[in-house]
Amino acid sequence: MSMLVTVRSVLNLPTVAAGHPELIAGSEGLDAVVRWVHVSEQLRIAELLQGGELVLTTGLMIGADPAAAAAQLAQLERAGAAGVIVELPPGREPTRQALRTAAAGATLPVVILHQRVRFVDITEAVHRLIVAEQLEQLEANRRIHETFTDLALSDASPAQIVGAAASMLGTAVLLEDPDGRVVEVAGAATAPGAATAPGAATAPGTAPDPGAATAPGTQPRGVDLGDPHQRAAGTAVLVSVRDSAWGRLLVPDRSDATALHVAERAAQALALHLMAERDARDLAVLAQSAFLSELAQWPGTDVQAEARAASLGLDSGGRLIPLSIRVPARSDDPLAATRAERALREDLQRAVSKAGATALVGHAGSDAVAVLLAPGRGAPRGTTLDRVARAVVTAAAPGERWVGVGPAAGGVLEAAANLAEAHHVADAARQLGATLPDAAGSGFATLSGSGGAAPHTHSPDARLWFRAADVRLPGLMAMLASDPRCERFAASELGSLLATGREQDLALVRALVETGGSKQAAATRLYLSRPAVYHRISKVEDELGISLSDPASLTSLAVALLIAVGPHSA
């Protein structure tokens, strides 16, 4: 691609060099782009300029007056002229001296030609360069357009698109994903510490900002290019899919217009690829969702169900694991709920693929996804389940996703029937806020209904998935706790013990429930003497009008405690 026509390149032309040019001011402006050449002898020339012109003049309007020369140069600077060339052959020393005096403080490039030249030769030469550069730029734009259009129409991969951009620019081009990780890189990565392989970690907290694009010439964020104070300026363009920022395309070592143009066209091709990929996934999910719904009342045979599942991508050579994954209900914000479910499905599909498994994934209401997971042939079911659950749960904030697991089955119909249990378990775990296993191995650490704040990071020991044996009666009660009938039942069973200040009496009832009514075991658990416990038991029995030794009463109290207070913390 040709260089832009600048004041410097004009001075190097043979037609200009023949006039023995002398630069007397504005050396810092020699790289200004020349848009056109204008010949004028008028005093009020600024009114005729649009900016970027190189003005040719014989200086007749200046005469020998430094003030007039200074005023003329000031006009040209205000009008945005690229520079001025004044022809002053021998015999015009007063004008030459006035111009030198006036140009002493000028930033505009001011050039004196000491020999006569034909201005028409200069204008023709410069205009030929400008037109040639414009034609070459148009041809380059056409090549860029055709290249990325062909890539988009041929469903080229992100690696091919990024590679084409790097080849055109002759420098490194990187693609960041939504988490700020470099997933594709092509071209020579010359910056110290530059990420040179897909998946390279980037600086923390550098996810794409959907609110604003990065302007050319600013430092791209998110790619480790060594010392922040020594990073090269570059170009960054957002890759957006349906008005949602997916990631960024980075050209760390270039910030010119060509780099921006190539990056923008590459980003458009990437967006088309991502949209097509997402549409294909959405169609697959719709088909799988419809199939999972049909399985509830499947009209055909087991063999037909297996064949249909295989056609949808399920490799059911072994046992199938039914899963339900719940997200927080967002009835007040349907758009947020849709985004959360889409993010969940994408995380799930990546996790299943990475684990070497296959799965059918379908909608299960506005806040859940149903899954039939088929571990890879020869892969242990537990290992595959752990890997998939860990990837799905840890991809979101703590307390955002709950995985319920139903009994594994050898066939599609049986596994689909067990999805109901998986949904129940996931819903119960969500209601309980089940996050961490307790030290005693009972399944939960803190299962209170108090709505306490979730931890900011996932514990390495965090429970990844839950079975019916993990939630049991506490899970059922947690789901039913807001039912007015349950609330009335709890209030009638516990009475005034629910009032503020009765925590010790509630602790006594809970201890008796958990020890099967053993007064001695309750005393040990509460660190009280047996006489003290007997006295408090008698007082509570009189108040509630029941016997705390009666198994039926203890069962009713256990259920009431689960409804009103929640399960006990280990």
C-alpha positions as CSV (number, residue, x, y, z in Angstrom):
1,M,0.0,0.0,0.0
2,S,1.4,3.4,-1.0
3,M,2.5,6.1,1.5
4,L,0.3,9.1,1.9
5,V,1.5,12.3,0.1
6,T,3.1,14.6,2.7
7,V,5.0,17.9,2.7
8,R,8.2,15.9,3.1
9,S,7.5,13.7,0.1
10,V,6.6,16.8,-2.0
11,L,9.9,18.4,-1.2
12,N,11.7,15.3,-2.5
13,L,10.0,15.5,-5.9
14,P,12.5,16.4,-8.7
15,T,10.4,19.3,-9.9
16,V,10.6,20.9,-6.4
17,A,14.2,20.0,-5.8
18,A,15.1,21.9,-9.0
19,G,14.1,25.1,-7.2
20,H,16.7,24.5,-4.4
21,P,14.1,24.4,-1.6
22,E,15.0,25.7,1.9
23,L,12.9,24.9,4.9
24,I,12.9,28.0,7.2
25,A,10.1,27.0,9.6
26,G,7.8,24.2,10.7
27,S,10.1,21.1,10.5
28,E,7.7,19.3,12.9
29,G,5.0,19.6,10.3
30,L,6.8,17.9,7.4
31,D,4.7,14.7,7.8
32,A,1.4,16.6,7.4
33,V,-0.7,15.0,4.7
34,V,-1.2,17.0,1.5
35,R,-4.7,16.8,0.3
36,W,-4.3,19.1,-2.6
37,V,-2.1,21.8,-4.1
38,H,-3.4,25.4,-4.4
39,V,-1.7,28.3,-6.2
40,S,-2.6,31.8,-5.0
41,E,-1.4,35.3,-4.8
42,Q,-4.3,36.7,-2.7
43,L,-4.0,38.3,0.7
44,R,-7.3,36.7,2.0
45,I,-6.4,33.2,0.9
46,A,-7.7,31.5,4.0
47,E,-11.3,31.9,2.8
48,L,-10.4,29.7,-0.2
49,L,-9.0,26.8,1.8
50,Q,-10.6,23.7,3.3
51,G,-7.6,22.3,5.1
52,G,-4.7,20.1,4.0
53,E,-3.7,22.2,1.0
54,L,-0.1,22.9,0.1
55,V,0.0,26.5,-1.0
56,L,2.3,27.7,-3.8
57,T,2.9,31.4,-4.1
58,T,5.5,33.9,-5.4
59,G,5.0,36.1,-2.3
60,L,3.9,39.2,-4.2
61,M,1.4,40.1,-1.6
62,I,4.0,40.0,1.1
63,G,6.4,42.6,-0.3
64,A,9.1,43.6,2.2
65,D,6.7,43.9,5.1
66,P,7.4,41.3,7.9
67,A,4.0,42.1,9.5
68,A,2.2,41.3,6.2
69,A,4.1,38.1,5.9
70,A,3.3,37.1,9.5
71,A,-0.4,37.9,8.9
72,Q,-0.4,35.7,5.8
73,L,1.3,32.8,7.6
74,A,-1.2,33.1,10.5
75,Q,-4.1,32.9,8.1
76,L,-2.7,29.8,6.5
77,E,-2.2,28.1,9.9
78,R,-5.8,28.9,11.0
79,A,-7.1,27.5,7.7
80,G,-5.3,24.2,8.3
81,A,-3.0,24.4,5.4
82,A,-0.4,21.6,5.2
83,G,2.4,24.1,4.3
84,V,3.4,26.9,2.0
85,I,6.1,27.1,-0.7
86,V,7.2,30.6,-1.7
87,E,9.2,31.1,-4.9
88,L,11.8,33.9,-4.2
89,P,14.6,33.8,-6.9
90,P,17.7,36.0,-6.7
91,G,16.8,39.7,-6.7
92,R,14.0,39.5,-4.1
93,E,16.2,39.7,-1.0
94,P,13.8,42.2,0.9
95,T,10.9,39.8,0.6
96,R,13.1,36.8,1.5
97,Q,14.2,38.6,4.7
98,A,10.7,39.7,5.7
99,L,9.5,36.1,5.3
100,R,12.4,34.8,7.4
101,T,11.5,37.2,10.1
102,A,7.8,36.4,10.0
103,A,8.4,32.6,10.0
104,A,10.5,32.7,13.1
105,G,7.6,31.6,15.3
106,A,5.6,29.7,12.8
107,T,4.6,26.0,13.2
108,L,3.5,25.7,9.6
109,P,6.2,24.3,7.2
110,V,7.5,27.3,5.2
111,V,9.7,26.6,2.2
112,I,11.6,29.1,0.1
113,L,12.5,28.2,-3.5
114,H,15.7,29.9,-4.5
115,Q,15.2,29.2,-8.3
116,R,12.3,29.6,-10.6
117,V,10.1,26.5,-11.2
118,R,6.9,25.9,-13.1
119,F,4.2,25.7,-10.6
120,V,2.1,23.7,-13.1
121,D,4.8,21.0,-13.0
122,I,4.6,20.8,-9.2
123,T,0.8,20.6,-9.2
124,E,0.7,18.0,-11.8
125,A,3.3,15.8,-10.1
126,V,1.6,16.1,-6.7
127,H,-1.9,15.6,-8.0
128,R,-0.7,12.5,-9.8
129,L,0.6,11.1,-6.5
130,I,-2.6,12.0,-4.7
131,V,-4.8,10.4,-7.3
132,A,-2.6,7.3,-7.5
133,E,-2.7,7.0,-3.7
134,Q,-6.5,7.4,-3.7
135,L,-6.8,4.8,-6.4
136,E,-4.5,2.4,-4.6
137,Q,-6.4,3.0,-1.4
138,L,-9.7,2.2,-3.2
139,E,-8.1,-1.0,-4.6
140,A,-6.8,-1.9,-1.1
141,N,-10.3,-1.3,0.3
142,R,-11.8,-3.5,-2.4
143,R,-9.3,-6.3,-1.6
144,I,-10.1,-6.0,2.1
145,H,-13.8,-6.0,1.5
146,E,-13.6,-9.0,-0.9
147,T,-11.3,-11.0,1.4
148,F,-13.5,-10.7,4.5
149,T,-16.7,-11.1,2.5
150,D,-15.4,-14.3,1.0
151,L,-14.3,-15.5,4.5
152,A,-17.8,-14.7,5.9
153,L,-19.6,-16.4,3.1
154,S,-17.4,-19.5,3.3
155,D,-18.0,-19.8,7.1
156,A,-14.3,-19.4,7.8
157,S,-13.2,-20.1,11.3
158,P,-12.0,-17.3,13.7
159,A,-8.5,-18.6,13.2
160,Q,-8.7,-18.0,9.5
161,I,-10.2,-14.6,9.9
162,V,-7.6,-13.4,12.4
163,G,-4.9,-14.9,10.2
164,A,-6.1,-13.0,7.2
165,A,-6.1,-9.7,9.1
166,A,-2.6,-10.4,10.4
167,S,-1.4,-11.2,6.9
168,M,-2.8,-8.0,5.5
169,L,-1.3,-5.8,8.2
170,G,2.0,-7.7,8.6
171,T,1.8,-7.6,12.3
172,A,0.2,-9.5,15.3
173,V,-3.6,-9.6,15.5
174,L,-5.3,-11.0,18.6
175,L,-8.8,-12.0,19.4
176,E,-10.1,-11.7,23.0
177,D,-13.1,-13.6,24.3
178,P,-15.8,-12.2,26.6
179,D,-13.5,-12.9,29.6
180,G,-10.5,-11.1,28.2
181,R,-8.6,-14.2,27.3
182,V,-6.7,-14.4,24.0
183,V,-8.4,-17.2,22.1
184,E,-6.8,-16.6,18.7
185,V,-3.5,-15.0,17.7
186,A,-1.8,-14.6,14.3
187,G,1.2,-12.8,13.0
188,A,4.5,-11.9,14.7
189,A,4.0,-11.0,18.4
190,T,7.0,-8.7,18.8
191,A,6.0,-6.9,22.0
192,P,7.8,-8.1,25.2
193,G,5.6,-10.5,27.1
194,A,3.0,-10.6,24.3
195,A,0.5,-13.5,24.4
196,T,1.5,-15.9,21.7
197,A,-0.9,-18.7,22.0
198,P,-4.7,-19.1,22.3
199,G,-5.9,-19.3,25.8
200,A,-3.1,-17.1,27.2
201,A,-4.1,-15.4,30.4
202,T,-4.6,-11.7,30.4
203,A,-4.6,-9.1,33.0
204,P,-7.4,-9.4,35.6
205,G,-10.4,-7.3,35.3
206,T,-10.0,-6.6,31.6
207,A,-13.2,-8.0,30.2
208,P,-14.6,-6.1,27.2
209,D,-16.5,-2.9,28.0
210,P,-19.7,-3.0,25.9
211,G,-20.3,0.6,26.6
212,A,-17.6,2.1,24.5
213,A,-15.2,1.2,21.7
214,T,-11.5,1.6,22.1
215,A,-10.3,4.5,20.0
216,P,-7.4,4.0,17.6
217,G,-4.1,5.1,19.1
218,T,-5.1,4.1,22.7
219,Q,-3.5,1.2,24.5
220,P,-5.5,-2.0,24.0
221,R,-6.6,-3.4,27.4
222,G,-6.7,-7.0,28.3
223,V,-3.6,-8.3,26.5
224,D,-0.4,-8.8,28.4
225,L,2.2,-6.8,26.4
226,G,4.8,-6.5,29.2
227,D,5.4,-3.5,31.3
228,P,2.3,-1.2,31.1
229,H,4.6,1.8,30.8
230,Q,6.4,0.4,27.8
231,R,3.4,-1.0,25.8
232,A,3.0,0.1,22.2
233,A,-0.2,1.9,21.2
234,G,-2.5,-0.1,19.1
235,T,-6.0,-0.5,17.7
236,A,-8.9,-2.3,19.4
237,V,-12.3,-3.0,17.8
238,L,-15.3,-4.6,19.6
239,V,-16.7,-7.8,18.2
240,S,-20.4,-7.5,18.7
241,V,-23.2,-10.1,18.2
242,R,-26.7,-8.6,18.0
243,D,-25.7,-5.5,19.9
244,S,-24.0,-7.5,22.6
245,A,-20.2,-7.2,23.0
246,W,-18.7,-10.6,22.6
247,G,-15.0,-9.7,22.7
248,R,-12.4,-7.6,21.0
249,L,-10.0,-7.7,18.0
250,L,-6.6,-6.2,18.9
251,V,-3.8,-4.9,16.7
252,P,-1.2,-4.0,19.4
253,D,1.5,-2.5,17.2
254,R,-0.5,-0.4,14.8
255,S,-2.9,2.5,15.2
256,D,-3.2,3.9,11.6
257,A,-6.4,4.1,9.5
258,T,-5.5,0.9,7.6
259,A,-5.2,-1.1,10.8
260,L,-8.6,0.2,11.9
261,H,-10.2,-0.6,8.6
262,V,-8.9,-4.1,8.5
263,A,-9.8,-4.7,12.1
264,E,-13.3,-3.4,11.6
265,R,-13.9,-5.7,8.6
266,A,-12.4,-8.7,10.4
267,A,-14.6,-7.9,13.4
268,Q,-17.7,-7.9,11.1
269,A,-16.7,-11.3,9.6
270,L,-16.2,-12.7,13.1
271,A,-19.6,-11.4,14.2
272,L,-21.3,-13.1,11.2
273,H,-19.5,-16.3,12.1
274,L,-20.5,-16.1,15.7
275,M,-24.1,-15.3,14.8
276,A,-24.3,-18.3,12.5
277,E,-22.7,-20.5,15.1
278,R,-25.1,-19.2,17.8
279,D,-28.1,-19.6,15.4
280,A,-27.1,-23.2,14.7
281,R,-26.8,-23.9,18.5
282,D,-30.2,-22.3,19.1
283,L,-31.8,-24.5,16.4
284,A,-30.2,-27.5,18.0
285,V,-31.4,-26.5,21.4
286,L,-35.0,-26.0,20.1
287,A,-34.9,-29.4,18.5
288,Q,-33.5,-31.0,21.7
289,S,-36.0,-29.2,23.9
290,A,-38.9,-30.4,21.8
291,F,-37.6,-33.9,21.9
292,L,-37.2,-33.8,25.7
293,S,-40.7,-32.5,26.1
294,E,-42.0,-35.3,23.8
295,L,-40.3,-37.9,25.9
296,A,-42.8,-37.2,28.8
297,Q,-45.5,-38.8,26.6
298,W,-43.4,-40.6,24.0
299,P,-45.7,-42.4,21.5
300,G,-43.1,-44.6,20.0
301,T,-40.8,-47.4,21.1
302,D,-37.6,-47.3,23.1
303,V,-35.6,-48.0,19.9
304,Q,-37.2,-45.1,18.2
305,A,-36.4,-42.8,21.1
306,E,-32.8,-44.0,21.1
307,A,-32.5,-43.3,17.3
308,R,-34.0,-39.9,17.6
309,A,-31.6,-39.0,20.5
310,A,-28.7,-40.2,18.4
311,S,-29.8,-38.0,15.5
312,L,-29.7,-35.1,17.8
313,G,-26.1,-35.8,18.8
314,L,-26.4,-38.0,21.9
315,D,-24.0,-40.9,22.1
316,S,-25.9,-43.1,24.5
317,G,-23.7,-46.1,24.5
318,G,-23.6,-46.3,28.2
319,R,-25.8,-45.0,31.1
320,L,-27.3,-41.6,30.9
321,I,-27.3,-39.0,33.8
322,P,-30.4,-36.7,34.1
323,L,-29.5,-33.2,35.3
324,S,-31.4,-30.1,36.1
325,I,-29.6,-26.8,36.4
326,R,-31.4,-23.9,38.1
327,V,-30.7,-20.2,37.9
328,P,-32.2,-17.4,40.0
329,A,-35.8,-16.6,39.0
330,R,-36.0,-13.2,37.4
331,S,-39.7,-12.7,36.7
332,D,-39.3,-8.9,36.9
333,D,-36.7,-8.9,34.1
334,P,-37.4,-11.3,31.3
335,L,-34.5,-10.1,29.2
336,A,-32.0,-10.8,32.1
337,A,-33.5,-14.2,32.5
338,T,-33.1,-15.0,28.8
339,R,-29.5,-13.8,28.9
340,A,-28.8,-15.9,32.0
341,E,-30.3,-19.0,30.4
342,R,-28.3,-18.5,27.2
343,A,-25.1,-18.0,29.1
344,L,-25.8,-21.2,31.1
345,R,-26.5,-23.2,27.9
346,E,-23.3,-21.9,26.3
347,D,-21.2,-22.7,29.4
348,L,-22.8,-26.1,29.6
349,Q,-22.1,-26.9,25.9
350,R,-18.5,-25.9,26.3
351,A,-18.1,-28.0,29.4
352,V,-19.7,-31.1,27.9
353,S,-17.5,-30.9,24.8
354,K,-14.4,-30.3,26.9
355,A,-15.2,-33.4,29.0
356,G,-15.5,-35.5,25.9
357,A,-19.2,-36.2,26.6
358,T,-22.4,-35.6,24.7
359,A,-25.7,-34.3,25.9
360,L,-29.2,-33.3,25.1
361,V,-30.0,-29.8,26.5
362,G,-33.5,-28.3,26.7
363,H,-35.6,-25.6,28.3
364,A,-37.3,-26.4,31.5
365,G,-39.2,-23.3,32.3
366,S,-37.8,-19.7,32.5
367,D,-35.2,-20.5,35.2
368,A,-34.0,-24.1,34.5
369,V,-32.3,-26.2,31.9
370,A,-32.8,-30.0,31.5
371,V,-29.9,-32.2,30.5
372,L,-29.4,-35.8,29.6
373,L,-25.7,-36.3,29.9
374,A,-23.9,-39.2,28.2
375,P,-20.3,-39.6,29.5
376,G,-17.7,-40.5,26.9
377,R,-17.2,-44.2,26.2
378,G,-15.1,-45.6,29.0
379,A,-15.2,-42.4,31.0
380,P,-16.3,-42.8,34.7
381,R,-19.7,-41.3,35.2
382,G,-18.7,-39.5,38.4
383,T,-15.6,-37.9,36.9
384,T,-17.5,-36.6,33.9
385,L,-20.3,-35.3,36.1
386,D,-17.9,-33.6,38.4
387,R,-16.0,-31.9,35.5
388,V,-19.2,-30.7,33.8
389,A,-20.8,-29.5,37.0
390,R,-17.6,-27.7,38.1
391,A,-17.3,-25.9,34.8
392,V,-21.0,-24.8,34.9
393,V,-21.1,-23.8,38.5
394,T,-17.8,-21.9,38.7
395,A,-18.5,-20.0,35.4
396,A,-21.1,-17.9,37.3
397,A,-21.1,-16.1,40.7
398,P,-21.5,-18.2,43.8
399,G,-25.2,-19.0,44.4
400,E,-26.2,-18.4,40.8
401,R,-26.5,-22.0,39.6
402,W,-27.6,-25.2,41.3
403,V,-27.2,-28.7,39.7
404,G,-29.6,-31.4,40.6
405,V,-28.9,-35.0,39.6
406,G,-31.5,-37.8,39.1
407,P,-30.8,-41.6,39.0
408,A,-28.7,-42.7,36.1
409,A,-30.5,-44.9,33.6
410,G,-29.6,-47.2,30.7
411,G,-32.1,-45.8,28.2
412,V,-33.3,-42.4,27.0
413,L,-36.9,-42.9,28.1
414,E,-35.9,-44.0,31.7
415,A,-33.4,-41.2,32.0
416,A,-36.0,-38.7,30.8
417,A,-38.5,-39.9,33.4
418,N,-35.8,-39.3,36.1
419,L,-35.5,-35.6,35.0
420,A,-38.5,-34.8,37.4
421,E,-36.4,-35.9,40.4
422,A,-33.4,-33.9,39.1
423,H,-35.7,-30.8,38.8
424,H,-37.0,-31.3,42.4
425,V,-33.4,-31.7,43.7
426,A,-32.1,-28.6,42.0
427,D,-35.1,-26.5,43.1
428,A,-34.7,-27.7,46.7
429,A,-31.0,-27.0,46.6
430,R,-31.7,-23.5,45.3
431,Q,-34.3,-22.9,48.0
432,L,-32.0,-24.1,50.7
433,G,-29.1,-22.0,49.4
434,A,-26.9,-25.2,49.5
435,T,-23.4,-24.2,48.6
436,L,-20.8,-25.9,50.8
437,P,-20.6,-29.4,52.3
438,D,-20.2,-29.5,56.1
439,A,-17.3,-31.1,57.9
440,A,-19.6,-33.9,59.2
441,G,-20.6,-34.9,55.7
442,S,-24.3,-34.3,56.1
443,G,-24.5,-32.5,52.8
444,F,-24.7,-28.9,53.8
445,A,-22.8,-26.3,55.9
446,T,-25.2,-23.4,56.2
447,L,-28.7,-24.1,55.0
448,S,-30.6,-21.2,56.5
449,G,-33.5,-19.4,54.9
450,S,-32.1,-16.1,56.2
451,G,-30.9,-15.1,52.7
452,G,-27.4,-14.3,53.9
453,A,-24.8,-12.9,51.5
454,A,-23.1,-15.5,49.4
455,P,-19.3,-15.7,49.5
456,H,-17.5,-13.7,46.8
457,T,-15.5,-16.7,45.5
458,H,-16.2,-20.4,45.1
459,S,-14.7,-22.5,47.8
460,P,-12.5,-25.3,46.5
461,D,-14.6,-27.7,48.6
462,A,-17.9,-26.3,47.3
463,R,-20.6,-28.8,46.5
464,L,-21.0,-29.1,42.7
465,W,-24.2,-31.1,42.4
466,F,-26.9,-32.6,44.6
467,R,-29.0,-35.8,44.7
468,A,-32.3,-36.5,46.4
469,A,-30.3,-37.9,49.4
470,D,-28.7,-34.5,49.9
471,V,-31.9,-32.4,50.2
472,R,-34.5,-34.9,51.5
473,L,-37.1,-33.4,53.8
474,P,-35.3,-30.1,54.4
475,G,-35.4,-29.5,50.6
476,L,-39.1,-30.2,50.4
477,M,-39.9,-28.0,53.4
478,A,-37.7,-25.2,52.0
479,M,-39.8,-25.2,48.8
480,L,-43.1,-25.3,50.7
481,A,-42.1,-22.8,53.5
482,S,-43.8,-19.8,51.9
483,D,-47.1,-21.7,51.6
484,P,-49.6,-20.0,54.0
485,R,-50.8,-23.5,55.2
486,C,-47.3,-24.5,56.1
487,E,-46.7,-21.1,57.9
488,R,-49.9,-21.7,59.9
489,F,-48.8,-25.2,60.7
490,A,-45.4,-24.0,62.0
491,A,-47.0,-21.3,64.1
492,S,-49.5,-23.6,65.7
493,E,-46.8,-26.2,66.5
494,L,-44.2,-23.8,67.9
495,G,-46.5,-21.1,69.2
496,S,-44.8,-18.4,71.3
497,L,-41.4,-20.1,70.9
498,L,-41.1,-18.2,67.6
499,A,-41.1,-14.9,69.5
500,T,-37.9,-12.9,69.9
501,G,-35.8,-13.9,72.8
502,R,-36.9,-17.6,72.8
503,E,-33.8,-18.9,71.0
504,Q,-32.8,-21.1,73.9
505,D,-36.1,-22.8,74.0
506,L,-36.0,-23.4,70.3
507,A,-32.5,-24.8,70.6
508,L,-33.8,-27.2,73.3
509,V,-36.6,-28.4,71.0
510,R,-34.2,-28.8,68.1
511,A,-31.8,-30.8,70.3
512,L,-34.6,-33.1,71.3
513,V,-35.7,-33.6,67.7
514,E,-32.2,-34.3,66.5
515,T,-31.4,-36.7,69.3
516,G,-34.7,-38.7,69.0
517,G,-36.1,-37.3,72.2
518,S,-33.1,-38.3,74.4
519,K,-33.0,-35.9,77.3
520,Q,-29.4,-37.0,78.3
521,A,-28.2,-36.5,74.7
522,A,-29.9,-33.1,74.5
523,A,-28.3,-32.0,77.8
524,T,-24.9,-33.1,76.4
525,R,-25.4,-31.2,73.2
526,L,-26.5,-28.0,75.0
527,Y,-23.8,-28.3,77.6
528,L,-26.4,-28.2,80.4
529,S,-27.0,-30.4,83.4
530,R,-29.8,-32.9,83.2
531,P,-31.9,-31.3,86.0
532,A,-31.7,-28.0,84.1
533,V,-32.8,-29.7,80.9
534,Y,-35.7,-31.5,82.7
535,H,-36.9,-28.2,84.1
536,R,-36.8,-26.4,80.8
537,I,-38.5,-29.4,79.0
538,S,-41.3,-29.3,81.6
539,K,-41.8,-25.6,81.1
540,V,-42.0,-26.0,77.2
541,E,-44.3,-28.9,77.5
542,D,-46.7,-26.9,79.6
543,E,-46.5,-24.0,77.3
544,L,-47.1,-26.0,74.1
545,G,-49.5,-28.5,75.7
546,I,-47.7,-31.6,74.3
547,S,-45.3,-34.2,75.4
548,L,-41.7,-33.9,74.1
549,S,-41.3,-37.6,74.6
550,D,-44.0,-38.5,72.1
551,P,-42.5,-39.5,68.7
552,A,-45.4,-38.0,66.8
553,S,-45.0,-34.7,68.6
554,L,-41.3,-34.7,67.8
555,T,-42.0,-35.4,64.1
556,S,-44.4,-32.5,63.9
557,L,-42.0,-30.2,65.7
558,A,-39.2,-31.3,63.3
559,V,-41.3,-30.3,60.3
560,A,-42.3,-27.0,62.0
561,L,-38.7,-26.2,62.7
562,L,-37.7,-26.8,59.0
563,I,-40.5,-24.5,57.9
564,A,-40.0,-21.7,60.4
565,V,-36.3,-21.7,61.1
566,G,-34.7,-23.9,58.4
567,P,-32.3,-26.8,58.7
568,H,-29.7,-26.8,61.5
569,S,-26.2,-25.8,60.7
570,A,-23.6,-28.5,61.4
